[in-house]
Amino acid sequence: MHEENDQPHRPALLRRTFLKLGGNADKQLSAPLPRGWDAGKVAAIALSSEKAEPFEIKIENCKVQASVPARRPVIVYRDGEKAKKRLAAG
């Protein structure tokens, strides 16, 4: 995955508060954990037209790893607790 925000066709986009993973096919994706992020505090949410739901990710060797389904974006949030509260409220 890549960190460039100017190339939206790439499988990951880095933002200050979240990392987007996704693609047109089922894939095992990984991206560097952004500098300053605490691996113990991140959480992921999978999006769909029906609903958003928590999504399992792994963090190994300072990399976020996930098996991402085709056409189902996964957002990895820097502040996992805040993301979970937003999900519960929504």
C-alpha positions in Angstrom: 0.0 0.0 0.0 1.0 3.5 -0.4 0.8 6.8 1.4 0.3 9.2 -1.5 -2.9 11.2 -1.2 -2.6 12.5 -4.8 -3.1 9.0 -6.4 -6.6 7.8 -5.3 -6.3 4.5 -7.4 -3.7 3.2 -4.9 -4.9 0.8 -2.2 -4.2 3.0 0.8 -4.5 6.7 1.5 -2.8 8.2 4.5 -4.6 10.9 6.5 -3.7 12.4 9.9 -6.5 10.5 11.7 -7.2 7.5 9.5 -5.9 5.1 6.8 -8.1 3.8 4.0 -7.6 0.3 2.7 -9.5 -1.2 -0.2 -9.5 -2.3 -3.8 -11.4 -4.0 -6.6 -10.5 -7.5 -5.5 -10.1 -9.4 -2.3 -6.6 -8.7 -1.1 -4.3 -9.1 1.9 -3.1 -5.5 2.3 -0.5 -3.9 4.6 0.6 -0.4 5.2 3.2 1.2 7.5 1.7 2.3 10.8 2.0 6.1 10.5 4.6 7.8 12.6 3.1 8.9 16.0 0.2 6.3 15.9 -0.1 4.0 18.9 -0.6 0.5 17.7 -2.7 -0.3 20.8 -5.2 2.5 20.1 -6.1 2.0 16.5 -9.4 0.4 15.3 -10.8 -0.5 11.9 -14.3 -0.1 10.5 -15.5 -1.7 7.3 -18.0 0.3 5.2 -20.8 -1.0 3.1 -24.1 0.3 1.6 -25.9 -1.6 4.4 -23.9 -0.6 7.5 -20.5 0.1 8.9 -19.1 -2.5 11.3 -15.9 -3.2 13.2 -13.2 -4.9 11.2 -10.3 -7.0 12.4 -6.8 -5.9 11.6 -3.4 -7.0 12.8 -0.4 -4.8 13.6 2.9 -6.5 13.2 6.4 -5.0 12.7 4.9 -1.5 12.6 2.6 -2.4 9.7 -1.2 -2.5 9.6 -2.3 -5.8 8.0 -5.8 -6.8 6.8 -7.6 -9.2 4.5 -9.8 -6.7 2.7 -12.9 -7.9 0.8 -13.4 -6.6 -2.8 -15.1 -3.2 -3.0 -15.5 -2.9 0.7 -13.4 0.0 2.0 -11.8 -0.4 5.5 -10.9 2.7 7.5 -8.2 2.3 10.1 -8.6 5.1 12.7 -5.8 6.5 14.8 -8.2 7.0 17.7 -10.0 3.6 17.9 -12.2 4.5 20.9 -13.5 7.6 19.1 -14.2 5.6 16.0 -16.1 2.9 18.0 -18.2 5.6 19.7 -19.0 7.1 16.3 -20.0 3.7 15.0 -22.3 3.0 18.0 -24.0 6.4 17.6 -24.5 6.0 13.9 
